[in-house]
Amino acid sequence: MDWQPLWLTCKLATFTTFILFILALPLAYWLAYTKFQGKGVIEAIIGMPLVLPPSVLGFYLLLAFSPSHWFGASIENVLGLRLVFSFPGLIIGSVIYSLPFMVYPLRAGLQSLPVSLREASFTLGKGRWETFYKILLPNCKSAILTSLVLTFAHTIGEFGVVLMIGGNIPGVTKVASVAIYNEVEALNYGAANQYALVLFTITFVILLLVYSLNNRFLRVRQPS
């Protein structure tokens, strides 16, 4: 079994999770505590990857990333970076596709905190962002862990988006899910089973870890 697709998959999931965590923190705070008339539209856009077929999203991203499109052409002219059939393109596509898996658990965790926590911080003279990073986030450990793990695991299992954007270039865009597809298409079920078994084990261990830690966090927070 070639381990390169598995390494590339973990690399993609790590970059995607890190970038999304940085982007999702202020976005989740804004969604949790801001009220305005068009908020539902923003939430619907963020949640589209949850219900939209990956091939549909991958198709439109492929068009946008193409050098013949103004967005793809601008990125290539300004940054010298081609997004189609490249690893950076996979990262951007994965960030878009996994966005709700990072944002929604963080928002739910913030909304579950008592209002008095923020009010007490404001009363003590703390600013909005200082309250967020020093008071609210330390009390959202379970939500943070859940969002990180779900995003990482979801990125590992991506297929439609990464195939549409990246194609099947060994060492560049051939991730594990694409490798499984290739082996099945070639009727090489033994190799496909090896890839699938490794991904199954990784995701199971990750989910087992997050549920165990979340249960521990709940026991610590509950009074004896």
C-alpha positions as CSV (number, residue, x, y, z in Angstrom):
1,M,0.0,0.0,0.0
2,D,1.3,3.5,-0.9
3,W,1.3,5.6,2.2
4,Q,1.6,8.9,0.3
5,P,-2.2,9.5,-0.2
6,L,-2.7,8.9,3.6
7,W,0.1,11.4,4.4
8,L,-1.4,13.9,2.0
9,T,-4.8,13.4,3.5
10,C,-3.6,14.1,7.0
11,K,-1.6,17.1,5.8
12,L,-4.7,18.5,4.1
13,A,-6.9,17.9,7.2
14,T,-4.3,19.6,9.5
15,F,-4.0,22.7,7.3
16,T,-7.7,23.0,6.9
17,T,-8.5,22.6,10.6
18,F,-5.9,25.2,11.6
19,I,-7.1,27.8,9.1
20,L,-10.7,27.2,9.9
21,F,-10.1,27.5,13.6
22,I,-8.6,30.9,13.1
23,L,-11.4,32.1,10.8
24,A,-14.3,30.5,12.7
25,L,-13.5,32.0,16.1
26,P,-14.6,35.5,15.3
27,L,-17.4,34.3,13.0
28,A,-18.9,32.0,15.6
29,Y,-18.8,34.8,18.2
30,W,-20.5,37.2,15.8
31,L,-23.2,34.6,15.0
32,A,-23.8,33.8,18.6
33,Y,-24.2,37.4,19.9
34,T,-25.1,39.6,17.0
35,K,-28.7,40.2,16.0
36,F,-29.7,41.7,12.7
37,Q,-32.4,41.1,10.0
38,G,-30.2,39.3,7.4
39,K,-28.5,36.9,9.9
40,G,-30.5,33.9,8.5
41,V,-29.1,34.5,5.1
42,I,-25.5,34.3,6.4
43,E,-26.3,31.2,8.4
44,A,-27.8,29.6,5.3
45,I,-24.7,30.3,3.2
46,I,-22.4,28.9,5.9
47,G,-24.6,25.8,6.2
48,M,-24.9,25.1,2.5
49,P,-22.1,22.4,2.5
50,L,-24.1,20.4,4.9
51,V,-26.9,19.7,2.4
52,L,-25.3,20.6,-1.0
53,P,-23.9,17.6,-2.9
54,P,-20.1,17.8,-2.8
55,S,-19.9,17.3,-6.6
56,V,-22.0,20.5,-7.0
57,L,-19.9,22.6,-4.8
58,G,-16.7,21.1,-6.3
59,F,-18.0,21.9,-9.8
60,Y,-18.6,25.6,-9.0
61,L,-15.2,25.8,-7.2
62,L,-13.5,24.3,-10.2
63,L,-15.1,27.0,-12.4
64,A,-14.1,29.7,-10.0
65,F,-10.5,28.4,-9.6
66,S,-10.0,28.0,-13.4
67,P,-7.4,30.4,-15.0
68,S,-10.2,31.3,-17.4
69,H,-12.3,32.7,-14.6
70,W,-11.5,36.2,-13.1
71,F,-11.0,34.8,-9.6
72,G,-8.6,32.0,-10.6
73,A,-6.8,34.4,-13.1
74,S,-6.4,37.1,-10.4
75,I,-4.9,34.6,-7.9
76,E,-2.5,33.3,-10.6
77,N,-1.5,36.8,-11.8
78,V,-1.1,38.4,-8.4
79,L,0.2,35.5,-6.3
80,G,1.6,33.3,-9.0
81,L,-0.6,30.5,-7.6
82,R,-2.7,28.1,-9.7
83,L,-5.6,26.7,-7.7
84,V,-6.9,24.0,-10.0
85,F,-5.2,20.6,-9.7
86,S,-2.9,21.9,-6.9
87,F,-2.6,21.3,-3.1
88,P,-3.4,25.0,-2.3
89,G,-6.6,24.7,-4.3
90,L,-7.5,21.6,-2.2
91,I,-7.0,23.6,1.0
92,I,-9.2,26.4,-0.1
93,G,-11.9,24.0,-1.2
94,S,-11.7,22.0,2.0
95,V,-11.9,25.2,4.1
96,I,-15.2,26.2,2.3
97,Y,-16.6,22.6,2.5
98,S,-15.8,22.1,6.2
99,L,-16.7,25.6,7.4
100,P,-20.0,24.7,9.1
101,F,-18.3,21.8,11.0
102,M,-16.1,24.3,12.7
103,V,-18.5,27.2,13.1
104,Y,-21.6,25.6,14.4
105,P,-20.2,23.7,17.4
106,L,-18.3,26.8,18.4
107,R,-21.4,28.9,18.1
108,A,-23.5,26.4,20.1
109,G,-20.9,26.3,22.8
110,L,-20.9,30.1,23.1
111,Q,-24.6,30.3,23.2
112,S,-24.8,27.7,26.0
113,L,-22.8,29.9,28.3
114,P,-24.8,31.9,30.9
115,V,-25.4,35.5,29.9
116,S,-24.2,36.5,33.4
117,L,-20.7,35.5,32.4
118,R,-20.4,38.1,29.7
119,E,-22.2,40.7,31.8
120,A,-19.8,40.2,34.8
121,S,-16.8,40.6,32.5
122,F,-18.2,43.8,31.0
123,T,-18.9,45.1,34.5
124,L,-15.2,44.5,35.4
125,G,-14.2,46.7,32.5
126,K,-13.2,43.9,30.0
127,G,-13.7,44.7,26.3
128,R,-15.7,42.5,24.0
129,W,-12.8,40.7,22.4
130,E,-10.9,40.4,25.7
131,T,-14.0,38.8,27.2
132,F,-14.2,36.4,24.3
133,Y,-10.7,35.2,24.4
134,K,-10.0,35.2,28.1
135,I,-13.5,34.4,29.6
136,L,-15.7,32.7,27.1
137,L,-13.3,30.5,25.2
138,P,-11.8,28.8,28.3
139,N,-15.4,27.8,29.2
140,C,-16.0,26.3,25.8
141,K,-13.4,23.5,25.9
142,S,-15.9,20.9,24.9
143,A,-17.2,22.9,21.9
144,I,-13.7,23.7,20.8
145,L,-12.6,20.1,20.9
146,T,-15.7,19.0,19.1
147,S,-15.3,21.5,16.3
148,L,-11.6,20.7,15.8
149,V,-12.2,16.9,15.7
150,L,-15.3,17.1,13.4
151,T,-13.5,19.4,11.0
152,F,-10.4,17.2,10.9
153,A,-12.4,14.0,10.5
154,H,-14.7,15.5,7.9
155,T,-11.8,16.7,5.8
156,I,-10.2,13.2,5.9
157,G,-13.4,11.8,4.3
158,E,-13.8,14.4,1.5
159,F,-14.1,13.0,-2.0
160,G,-16.3,14.9,-4.4
161,V,-14.8,18.3,-3.8
162,V,-11.2,17.2,-3.8
163,L,-11.7,15.1,-6.9
164,M,-13.3,17.9,-8.8
165,I,-10.7,20.5,-7.8
166,G,-7.6,18.5,-7.6
167,G,-8.1,15.6,-9.9
168,N,-5.8,12.6,-9.3
169,I,-2.2,13.7,-9.3
170,P,0.1,11.4,-7.2
171,G,2.0,13.3,-4.5
172,V,0.0,16.5,-5.2
173,T,-3.7,16.0,-5.0
174,K,-4.2,12.2,-4.8
175,V,-5.6,11.9,-1.2
176,A,-6.8,8.7,0.4
177,S,-10.4,8.9,-0.7
178,V,-9.4,9.3,-4.3
179,A,-7.0,6.4,-3.9
180,I,-9.8,4.2,-2.7
181,Y,-11.9,5.2,-5.7
182,N,-9.0,4.4,-8.1
183,E,-8.4,1.0,-6.5
184,V,-12.1,0.1,-6.7
185,E,-12.3,1.3,-10.3
186,A,-9.3,-1.0,-11.0
187,L,-11.1,-3.9,-9.2
188,N,-8.2,-4.0,-6.7
189,Y,-10.4,-4.5,-3.7
190,G,-7.6,-5.6,-1.4
191,A,-5.8,-2.2,-1.7
192,A,-9.0,-0.3,-1.5
193,N,-9.8,-2.2,1.8
194,Q,-6.4,-1.3,3.2
195,Y,-7.0,2.4,2.6
196,A,-10.5,2.3,3.8
197,L,-9.5,0.4,7.0
198,V,-6.9,2.9,7.9
199,L,-9.3,5.8,7.4
200,F,-12.0,3.9,9.4
201,T,-9.5,3.4,12.2
202,I,-8.4,7.0,12.3
203,T,-11.9,8.4,12.4
204,F,-13.1,5.9,15.0
205,V,-10.1,6.7,17.3
206,I,-10.7,10.5,16.8
207,L,-14.4,10.3,17.6
208,L,-13.8,8.0,20.6
209,L,-11.3,10.5,22.0
210,V,-13.6,13.4,21.6
211,Y,-16.5,11.7,23.2
212,S,-14.4,10.5,26.1
213,L,-12.9,13.9,26.7
214,N,-16.3,15.6,26.4
215,N,-17.8,13.2,29.0
216,R,-14.9,14.1,31.3
217,F,-15.5,17.8,30.8
218,L,-19.2,17.3,31.7
219,R,-18.3,15.4,34.8
220,V,-15.9,18.2,35.9
221,R,-18.6,20.9,35.4
222,Q,-21.4,19.0,37.1
223,P,-21.5,19.6,40.9
224,S,-20.9,16.5,43.0
